[in-house]
Amino acid sequence: MAQGMTQAAAPLDAGPRERLRDPAYFALHLKAAAAIRAVARMGWYDSHFLRRFEIARHYLADVRPDALPSFLDSFETLKPPADFREMVMEDVFDPATCAAILAASRSAKPDDAAEQATENRQFGRDVVWDHPFFLELQEQLRPRIEALVGRPLVSSYNFLSRYGASGKCDLHMDHPDAMFTFDYCIEQDAVWPIYLSRVVEWPTAEFARGFDREAIIANPEYDFAEHLLRPNQALLFNGSSQWHYRRPKEAGGFCHLLFFHYIPAGCEALVDPALWAGHFGIAELEPLCDLFVDPKIDGLG
């Protein structure tokens, strides 16, 4: 199968529909579809990446078992040391920068009504992604974060999160493009605890089948720690290897937070499943990656 794919496949610049006319590509497309169907959706917010990672594991075990070990090993760079723990950063910015952040936060306007409706419904918040001022500030902060985690980083995305009286953030683990998360408190009317587990291995498809939020929270083996941030404090943690959550706000009010995300330098293709075929040079991954073009919908849904 691998040889046929390499020799007979349509050119890489051809669209997926055109490539489906190639018998070798079509045969692998069917295997890719079967792999997607074999791995159910995971039960927590932001689990798209881990589902795709598990789908790729299942798929490669079938079509290129010889390539699977090196594929899996490559992702170890996206995992922190087992003894990594979150860090509280005190008095992060000078007064002038704090004032500029506060002004930008209060004036920023969400721009996608449909997506905002989802954020309001699921999290009780308004969100502004990649605001120009915050992008600049994120990059300025990067050397400080590198010094704390001990490795070169590149800036990923950022977002302003303005939680209101119905704010909540259920237990979840993030996509690795949020590997190192800088969670900064801008302003609030009362402290709102965040809870983080110790570093854990990435959940598997088997683990996801029995996913139970409250059981994880109650399990002492996860060693959850509570943090109460005040304005101009930040929490630096590993969002893609630490379970984290905030309980629904009980006293109403608001909590406005700024999130900067960073990934290890050189890992840009690893955090984007659509790029895996080219990054790893595994032609057989192309039909699967073509189903991963949408960051939130896995081809067949």
C-alpha positions as CSV (number, residue, x, y, z in Angstrom):
1,M,0.0,0.0,0.0
2,A,2.7,2.4,0.9
3,Q,4.6,1.9,-2.3
4,G,1.5,2.3,-4.4
5,M,0.7,5.5,-2.6
6,T,4.1,7.0,-3.2
7,Q,4.3,6.0,-6.9
8,A,0.7,6.6,-8.0
9,A,-0.8,9.3,-5.9
10,A,-2.0,12.5,-7.4
11,P,0.3,15.6,-7.0
12,L,0.3,17.1,-3.5
13,D,-1.1,20.4,-4.9
14,A,-4.2,18.6,-6.2
15,G,-7.3,19.0,-4.1
16,P,-8.6,16.1,-2.0
17,R,-11.5,15.5,-4.4
18,E,-9.1,15.1,-7.4
19,R,-6.9,12.9,-5.4
20,L,-9.8,10.6,-4.6
21,R,-9.7,9.5,-8.2
22,D,-6.3,7.9,-7.5
23,P,-7.0,4.2,-6.4
24,A,-4.2,4.1,-3.9
25,Y,-5.3,7.4,-2.3
26,F,-8.9,6.3,-2.2
27,A,-8.0,3.0,-0.5
28,L,-6.1,5.0,2.2
29,H,-9.0,7.5,2.4
30,L,-11.3,4.6,3.4
31,K,-8.8,3.5,6.1
32,A,-8.6,7.1,7.3
33,A,-12.4,7.3,7.5
34,A,-12.5,4.0,9.4
35,A,-9.9,5.3,11.9
36,I,-11.9,8.4,12.5
37,R,-15.0,6.3,13.2
38,A,-13.1,4.1,15.5
39,V,-12.0,6.9,17.9
40,A,-15.0,8.6,19.5
41,R,-15.1,12.3,20.4
42,M,-13.5,13.0,23.8
43,G,-15.6,14.4,26.6
44,W,-13.9,17.7,27.4
45,Y,-13.5,21.1,25.8
46,D,-10.4,21.5,23.5
47,S,-9.9,17.8,23.0
48,H,-9.7,18.0,19.1
49,F,-6.0,17.6,19.0
50,L,-5.8,14.5,21.3
51,R,-8.6,12.9,19.3
52,R,-6.6,13.4,16.1
53,F,-3.5,12.1,17.7
54,E,-5.3,9.0,18.8
55,I,-6.8,8.6,15.3
56,A,-3.4,8.9,13.7
57,R,-2.0,6.3,16.1
58,H,-4.8,3.9,15.1
59,Y,-4.4,4.7,11.4
60,L,-0.6,4.3,11.3
61,A,-0.8,1.0,13.3
62,D,-2.8,-0.2,10.3
63,V,-1.1,1.3,7.3
64,R,2.5,2.1,8.4
65,P,3.2,0.3,11.7
66,D,7.0,0.7,11.0
67,A,6.5,4.5,11.2
68,L,4.4,4.6,14.3
69,P,7.2,4.5,17.0
70,S,9.1,7.5,15.6
71,F,5.8,9.3,15.0
72,L,4.8,8.9,18.7
73,D,8.3,9.7,20.0
74,S,8.4,13.0,18.1
75,F,5.6,14.4,20.4
76,E,7.5,13.9,23.6
77,T,9.0,17.4,23.1
78,L,5.4,18.8,23.6
79,K,5.3,17.3,27.1
80,P,6.9,18.9,30.2
81,P,9.0,17.1,32.8
82,A,7.0,15.0,35.1
83,D,7.9,17.2,38.0
84,F,6.8,20.4,36.4
85,R,4.4,22.5,38.5
86,E,2.6,25.7,37.8
87,M,4.3,29.0,38.9
88,V,2.7,32.2,40.3
89,M,4.2,35.3,38.8
90,E,4.0,38.4,41.1
91,D,3.6,42.0,39.9
92,V,4.1,41.0,36.3
93,F,3.9,44.5,34.6
94,D,4.8,48.0,35.6
95,P,1.9,50.5,36.4
96,A,1.9,52.0,32.9
97,T,1.6,48.6,31.2
98,C,-1.1,47.6,33.7
99,A,-3.1,50.7,32.8
100,A,-2.7,50.0,29.1
101,I,-3.8,46.4,29.5
102,L,-6.9,47.5,31.4
103,A,-7.8,50.1,28.8
104,A,-7.4,47.6,26.0
105,S,-9.5,45.1,27.8
106,R,-12.3,47.5,28.5
107,S,-12.4,48.8,24.9
108,A,-11.9,45.6,22.9
109,K,-14.9,44.4,21.0
110,P,-15.6,40.8,20.1
111,D,-16.0,40.4,16.4
112,D,-17.6,37.0,15.7
113,A,-21.2,37.0,16.8
114,A,-21.8,33.3,16.3
115,E,-18.6,32.3,18.1
116,Q,-19.3,34.7,20.9
117,A,-22.7,33.1,21.4
118,T,-21.0,29.8,21.9
119,E,-18.5,31.3,24.4
120,N,-21.4,33.0,26.3
121,R,-23.3,29.8,26.4
122,Q,-20.5,27.4,27.4
123,F,-18.3,29.7,29.5
124,G,-20.3,32.9,30.4
125,R,-17.6,35.1,28.8
126,D,-16.8,37.4,26.0
127,V,-13.6,36.6,24.1
128,V,-11.3,38.7,21.9
129,W,-8.6,36.7,20.1
130,D,-5.2,38.0,19.1
131,H,-5.7,41.7,19.8
132,P,-2.8,43.6,18.2
133,F,-1.7,45.2,21.5
134,F,-1.8,41.8,23.3
135,L,0.1,40.1,20.4
136,E,2.9,42.7,20.9
137,L,2.9,42.3,24.6
138,Q,2.9,38.5,24.4
139,E,6.1,38.6,22.3
140,Q,7.7,41.1,24.7
141,L,7.0,38.7,27.6
142,R,8.3,35.6,25.8
143,P,12.0,35.9,27.0
144,R,10.7,35.9,30.6
145,I,8.6,32.8,30.0
146,E,11.6,31.1,28.3
147,A,13.7,31.8,31.4
148,L,11.1,30.2,33.7
149,V,10.6,27.1,31.6
150,G,14.2,26.7,30.5
151,R,13.6,26.3,26.8
152,P,13.3,28.4,23.6
153,L,9.7,29.2,22.8
154,V,7.6,30.8,20.0
155,S,4.4,32.7,20.7
156,S,1.2,30.9,19.8
157,Y,-2.2,32.5,20.1
158,N,-3.6,34.7,22.8
159,F,-7.1,35.8,24.0
160,L,-8.8,38.2,26.3
161,S,-11.4,36.4,28.4
162,R,-14.0,38.6,30.1
163,Y,-16.0,36.3,32.4
164,G,-19.3,37.6,33.7
165,A,-21.6,36.6,36.5
166,S,-22.3,33.2,34.9
167,G,-18.6,32.4,34.3
168,K,-17.5,28.8,34.4
169,C,-14.6,26.7,33.0
170,D,-15.2,23.0,33.2
171,L,-12.3,20.5,33.7
172,H,-10.3,20.1,30.6
173,M,-6.9,19.8,29.0
174,D,-5.8,22.1,26.2
175,H,-4.6,21.6,22.7
176,P,-0.7,21.7,22.7
177,D,-0.7,25.0,20.9
178,A,-1.4,26.2,24.4
179,M,1.4,24.1,25.9
180,F,2.7,26.9,28.2
181,T,-0.2,29.1,29.3
182,F,0.3,32.5,30.9
183,D,-3.0,33.2,32.8
184,Y,-3.0,36.9,33.8
185,C,-5.6,38.6,36.0
186,I,-6.5,42.1,34.7
187,E,-9.4,43.0,37.0
188,Q,-12.1,41.3,39.0
189,D,-14.6,42.1,41.8
190,A,-13.7,39.0,43.8
191,V,-11.2,36.2,43.6
192,W,-12.2,33.2,41.5
193,P,-10.2,30.1,42.2
194,I,-8.5,28.0,39.5
195,Y,-7.5,24.4,40.1
196,L,-4.6,22.6,38.4
197,S,-3.5,19.0,38.6
198,R,0.0,17.7,38.5
199,V,1.4,16.9,35.0
200,V,-0.1,13.8,33.6
201,E,0.3,11.7,30.4
202,W,-1.9,12.7,27.5
203,P,-5.3,11.0,27.8
204,T,-5.8,8.1,25.4
205,A,-9.0,7.1,23.5
206,E,-9.4,4.3,26.1
207,F,-9.2,6.8,29.0
208,A,-11.7,9.1,27.2
209,R,-14.3,6.4,27.1
210,G,-14.6,6.4,30.9
211,F,-14.0,10.2,31.3
212,D,-15.7,11.5,34.5
213,R,-14.9,15.1,35.5
214,E,-15.9,14.8,39.1
215,A,-14.0,11.5,39.6
216,I,-10.8,13.1,38.3
217,I,-11.3,16.2,40.5
218,A,-11.9,13.9,43.6
219,N,-8.9,11.6,42.9
220,P,-6.0,12.6,45.2
221,E,-3.5,11.1,42.7
222,Y,-4.0,14.1,40.5
223,D,-2.9,16.4,43.3
224,F,-5.0,19.4,42.4
225,A,-3.8,22.8,43.8
226,E,-6.0,25.9,44.2
227,H,-4.7,29.3,43.2
228,L,-6.3,32.7,43.9
229,L,-5.0,35.3,41.5
230,R,-5.2,39.0,42.1
231,P,-4.8,41.8,39.5
232,N,-1.2,41.9,38.0
233,Q,-0.6,38.3,39.1
234,A,-0.3,35.5,36.6
235,L,-0.2,31.7,36.7
236,L,2.2,29.9,34.3
237,F,1.2,26.3,33.7
238,N,1.2,23.6,31.2
239,G,-2.3,23.6,29.7
240,S,-1.9,20.6,27.5
241,S,-0.5,18.3,30.3
242,Q,-2.3,19.6,33.4
243,W,-6.0,19.2,34.0
244,H,-7.5,22.5,35.1
245,Y,-10.9,24.0,35.9
246,R,-12.8,26.8,37.6
247,R,-16.1,26.1,39.3
248,P,-19.1,28.1,38.2
249,K,-19.1,31.6,39.7
250,E,-21.5,31.6,42.7
251,A,-21.4,35.2,43.8
252,G,-21.9,36.7,40.3
253,G,-19.6,39.6,39.4
254,F,-16.8,39.5,36.8
255,C,-13.3,38.3,36.3
256,H,-11.3,39.5,33.3
257,L,-8.3,37.4,32.3
258,L,-5.6,37.5,29.6
259,F,-4.1,34.3,28.2
260,F,-0.8,34.1,26.3
261,H,0.1,30.7,24.9
262,Y,3.6,29.5,23.9
263,I,5.0,26.4,22.3
264,P,8.6,25.0,22.1
265,A,10.5,26.5,19.1
266,G,10.4,24.2,16.1
267,C,7.2,22.5,17.1
268,E,4.8,24.5,14.9
269,A,4.0,21.6,12.6
270,L,3.6,19.2,15.5
271,V,0.7,21.2,16.9
272,D,-1.2,21.3,13.6
273,P,-2.4,17.8,12.6
274,A,-3.1,19.0,9.0
275,L,0.6,19.3,8.5
276,W,1.7,15.9,9.8
277,A,2.1,14.2,6.5
278,G,4.6,16.8,5.2
279,H,6.3,17.2,8.5
280,F,7.0,13.5,9.0
281,G,7.4,12.7,5.3
282,I,4.8,9.9,5.6
283,A,2.9,9.9,2.3
284,E,0.3,7.5,3.8
285,L,-0.8,10.2,6.2
286,E,-2.0,12.5,3.4
287,P,-5.5,11.1,3.1
288,L,-5.9,11.4,6.9
289,C,-4.5,14.9,7.1
290,D,-6.8,16.0,4.3
291,L,-9.6,15.2,6.7
292,F,-8.0,17.4,9.4
293,V,-8.0,20.7,7.4
294,D,-10.8,22.2,9.6
295,P,-9.3,22.6,13.1
296,K,-12.5,21.6,14.9
297,I,-14.2,19.1,12.5
298,D,-12.6,15.8,11.7
299,G,-13.6,15.3,8.1
300,L,-16.5,12.9,8.8
301,G,-17.7,14.9,11.9
